[in-house]
């Protein structure tokens, strides 16, 4: 079993940003800036917000954590979103989920501008992603893609896993991981089965897959007897078990001796996702700098 740890790759990405950040500072006379919109301090994503801010501070990226106020209503949220997008001192915007009830709809993602959308959630960003025919167009396009999905692709490339013609099962069809990831894998010439709660005989699909990628948020549900021989496993899940410990969707101890290679949780996809986000913030600042010249 080969361990596909993500900390090394994450550090490589983050360490490559220092010179670029200095160029931005010299070019626009301020550090790159990220505004994080987060309505709920006690949400499952709150711990990741703190990590993002900590890494940004270390690298010299300015962050603002903003709660627009649920009591002000949806119309105010849309106006607020318009304001931060028009603010030239803000390079990048990230909207933390969940949003208040009723806010996660097409109108919101239509109103979210792609230029500062560093996690690729806007309608325009998603549209450009799914129009792209190959990874070259995706990686070099003028848009951002969901960072968790991108992190999986970077891990596959880092460890030189050849997926051309491979059968890959992606468990979870969310708009921020499963669906964009399935498209990117297909763009790399893999054959993808996008599985979900209504998929019939999912174990049979898993058993016949060269790689399984799980992003369903169900603690340790994937066991060794669900895998075929020589299967690669990438675990995107982030869960808290009954003992208060972080774990993935894969039962790591049960699976590790059967899988050809596997990502750990924590220390796998998560650190790379964070690095991808920070790199996108720098890219957004670089674009802002070029446009201001």
N, C-alpha and C positions, 0 to 999 in steps of 0.2 A: 504494500500500500504506500502510495506517495501522498504526502500531505501538501495540499495546495494552500499554504498560508498566505495571507494578504498583506501582512505588515511590511514586508520587504518592498513589495510593489508600491504600497502606499507611501512609504518613505522616499522611494525613488521619484515618484511624481511630485511630492511636496518639496523635496530638496532641489528639484529643477526649477522651482518658481521664484527663488530669491532674486535672481538677476532681472527677470521679467517684471517683478514688482518694483524694483528700483527704477527701471526705465519708465514705468507708469508714473511713479512719484515725480520723476524729473520732468516728464512730459506734460502732466496736468497739474503739477504743483500740489498734489495731495495724494494720499494712499488710495488704493482701490477700496471700494465701499460696497458692502452687502447689507441690505435691509431684509430682516426676517420677520414675516408676519405670522404671529402665533396667538391664537385666541385662548388657548387653554394651557395654563402653567403646569397642570397635573396630568397632561395627556401622555400616552405612551412614548411620544416622540420628544418629550421634554428633555430627557437625558441626552439625546442626540443634539438638541439645540445647544446645550451647554458645551458639548464637545466641539461643535462647529465654531462657536465663539472663541473657545480656548485656542484652537489651532489658528484661527484668523488672527487673534491677538499676537500669537507667537511669530507669525509671518509678517506682521505689519499691515494687516488688512483691517480697515475700520468696519465695525458691525453695529447695527442698530436693531434691537429686538423691540418689535412694535405690536401692541394689542389694540386694534382699532376700537374695541368696545362693542360687545355683542348687543348691548342695550340700545345702540345707535341705529341698528337695523341694517338691512341688506342694501338699500339705496345708498346709505352713507359708505358702506364698504366699497361699492363700485366707484363712488366719487373719490374715496381715499386711494383706491388702487390707481385711478387715473392720475392723481396728484403725484404719487411716488414714481410713476413711470415717466412723468414729464419733468421731474427734478433732475437736472443735469449733474448734480453732485452725488447721485446714486447710480452706481454702475450696474448693480445686480439686485434682483429681488427673488426671494424664495418664500413660497406660501406653504406653511406647515399644515399638514392634515392631522386630525380632522378639522373641518370648518364647522361653524354652527349649522344647525339643522336647516336644510333648504338652500344652503350656499353653494354646495357642490353640484353645479349644473352647467350646461353648455354656455349659458349667458356669462357666467364667471370666467370660463376658460376662453371665451371669445374676447372678453374685455382685457384679459391678461396679455400684454404685449410680448412678442417673442424675443425682442432685442435684449431684454434684461431677464428673461425667463431661464435662469441657469439650471433648473431641474426639468426643463422640457415638458411642462404641463399644459401650456397654452394650446388652443385649437390650431394656431398657425404652426407652432413647433411640431405638434403631432402630425399635422397634415403633411408637412415637408418630410418628416421621417418616413411616413408610409408611402410617399411618392418615390422616395429614393430607391434606386434599383440595386445598389451594391454598397458595401461598407466604405468604399472610397468616397462616394457621394455623401454618405452619412457623416463620416469623420471630418470631411473637409467642407461641409456645407455651412451656410450662414445661419445656422440654428443650433439649438442645444437639444440633447436627448435625455430622457430620464436617467439619472446618475446610477441608480442601482442596476438597471439593465446594462448600462455601459460598463459598470464595474465587472460584471460577469464576463463580458466580451474581453476586457483587458486581462482578466485572469486566464482565460482560455489561450490568449495570445502569449502571455508571459510564460506559460508552461508548455508552449508549443504543442498544444493538443490539436491534432488535425481533425476538423469536423466536416470536411468536404465529403458529401455523400453519407454522412453518419445519420443514424436515427436518434433523435433527441426528444425526450419527453419533458415538457415544461408543465409543472403542476402549479396552477394559479393563473387566472386570466385577467388580472387587474390592469388598469390603463397605465400604471406607473412601473410595472415589472413584467408580468407575463406576456401581454400582447406586444409591447414594443420589443421585448427580448426575442420573442418568437420571430418577429419580422427581421431583426438583425441577424439572427442565426440562419434564417432562410436566405438572407442576402449573402451569407458566407457559404452557401450551397449545401447546408444541412437540410435534412427532411425532418420537420418538426410536428410532433403531436401535442397540441395545446389542450391539456387536461384540466378538468374542473369537477365540481361536486356532482354533476350529472353525467360524467363520463362513465360509460359501461365497461366493466372488466378492466379497470385501470391497472391492476397488477399484471395482467397479460401484456399491456402496453409497456409497462416498466421492464418486464422480463425480456422483452425483445428490443430494448433500447441500448444504444452504445453510451448514452449519457442521460442522467436524470438531473433536472434542475427544479428544486422545489421552492415555491414562494407562496405558501398558503397560510402561514401563521398558526400551525397546529403542532404542538410540541411532540417531537420524537415519534412521529407517526410512520415514518418510513423505516422498515426493518430489513435485515439482510435477506430474508426469504422472499422479498419483493423484487430483488435485483437479479438480473442475469449475470452470467460470468463476464469478467473483464469490463465492468461498467464503471464509468467515471461519474462522480456525484458532486454536484455543487449545491450547497445549502444556503439559500437566501433568507430563510426564516429566522426571526428574532423573537423568542418567546421566553417567558419566565415560568419555570416549573413549580411544582408544589413545595419545593424547598427554597424558593426565592432565588434560584440560580438561573442565569441566562442559558438558553439552549436553542438549538435549531429545530427545523422540521424533521431532520434525520436523527435517528438514534445512533449517535456517533460510535459509541462503544460496541454496539451490536453490529454495525455495518462496516467498520473500518478494516476488518480483516478480510472482507470479501470484495470490497470496492478496489478497482484499479488505482484510483486516486480520489481524494475527497477534501473538501474545504472544512475547516473547523468553525465552530461558533462558540465563543467569539473568536475574532482573529482571522476571519476569512474574507467574505465579501464586504463586511461592514467597513473596515479601514479603507478599502479601495473606493467604496462609494463616497466616503468623506473626501478623499483626495480628489476624486473626479469633480465633486462639487466645488472645491476650492480652486481647482484649475479652471473651471468654467467662470468663476468670479473674475479671475485674472484675465481670461479671454474677453469677457464683457468689458472690463476696464480698458484693455488694449483697443478694442473697437471704438469705445467712447473717445479715447485719446486720438485715434486716427480721424474720426469724424469731426473732432474739434479743431483740427489743423486747417 
